[in-house]
Amino acid sequence: MADIIAAHDPADPIFISYRQSDGTDTCAELAWLMRAGGIPVWRDRDDLPPGDTEERLRQAIGDGISGGVLITTPEVERSDVVKRVEAPLLFKSHKAHPSFALGIANAVEKTPGKIDYLAPERLLGMAKGTLSGVDQHPTHRDGLRTVVQKMIWHRLANHRDQVALNDQAFALSIQTRNAAQVYDRTGSQLDIRVRPSDHERLPSREGLIDLKDTIGLLPDAVTRTGARRIRIQGGAHLSVAFAIGASLPSSRVGIMEVTDQQGNVWASAGEARFSSPSAVATSDSGNNPSATKPGRPAVAAYIDLLNQRSNAAFEKYLEEQGGNLKAWIHLTSATAELLDPATGGSIAAEVAAHIRALSSENGNAEVHLLLRCPFPLAVLIGRLANTLRLVLYEWDDSEPSAGDDFRPTYVAALGVRTGAPDGVIEKVLLD
């Protein structure tokens, strides 16, 4: 088995090798960070079927892997499978094919805070110097994020030719509700997967933290491939969809196309602007010069673009938060018809123009954004929100924990600042 060289394609997943007794938590954290960063993962607990270990690994390798990460923990030397099968296979594949990525997440310290760079060879029974050219990083959060970054850069360096042949288009898929398993991938340059939530409506807080820690890599990931346009598919909670769009502003990539679940394409190539005739209408608005919120002023925008109106959650939001808002606006579609995907770009541009004006007219206010619209529009609006500070909300109609108010509610999920140096998601607000 160890003599086999893994066949691979740049879009194939990364195999994580680890000892279950003391490496399971690190493996799970790394796997979810990789998925949030857009890299599919082979992990035994999630993806390998029952049966003989070597036969299961043959299946993983036969399906294709593009690289591997060796998680080195003190007890890894007790794992016959890691020492005899997985580590030799990953190393030989890396030596045979420079495009086969290999990294080490090292939990063994020589002194407090300093990893023992010789530990992987020693614990895995390899000759001294075997792994000298392989990147090693610690297993704390920043170290694992660096492992993910290295894997993304390596992956996309091998995608440049594919992007060039695909009309210079970068393919990205996103899902926030899918279970963790390796077959949930599309062959895109990146397949972003946020860990699913136990809540029936709201996203996973831990998943949003994973996304916060990796979304800052996305803009450079796209431009490293030489892409001139980006094509997005999938589905996600609207706060996540907006954040993905905000991380890829029109100043980075000129053309964005988002495909919905019915195969319709919603495209944007412009900037925020008002249009005539208007694509959206102001259903209602309000001002409160005596708003009591300290610090930066706050405004709210309810973007209600589905053809059946549903105002209960927004009305509840105003009852609870209206005293903190200097102004608010409720935008709807200019017609009662279903939205036409062909007009998605102009709708997004006009909504973004309204949001910008609302913030600008109220002292560069923070915008509390409540979205009720198709997934593609959330992405397209997000990419036109550069320079804004926003709080993004999610809709929740689950049973109240107390009281007898059964109206749905809007729950703060993400704090977004489009110019933030470490990524557009500054805070995860969801409890």
ABEGO torsion letter per residue (X at the ends): XAABBBBBBAABBBBBBBBAAAAAAAAAAAAAAAAAAGBBBBBAAAABBBEBAAAAAAAAAAAEBAEBBBBBBAAAAABAAAAAAAAAAAAAAAAABAABBBBBBBABBABBGBBBAAAAAAAAGBBBGAAAABBBBBABAAAAAAAAAAAAAAAAAAAAAAAAAAGGBBBBBBBAABBBBAABBAGBABBBBBBBBABAABBBAAAAAAAAAAAAAAAAAAAAAGBABBBBBEBBBAAAAAAAAAABBAAABABBBBBBAAGBBBBBABBBBBBOBBABBBABBBBBAABABBEBBBBBBBBBABABBBAAAAAAAAAAAAAABABBBBBBBABABBBBAAAAAAAAAAAAAAAAAAAAAAGGBBBBBBBBBBAAAAAAAAAAABGBBBBBBBBBABBBABEABABBBBBBABBBBAABAAEABABBABX
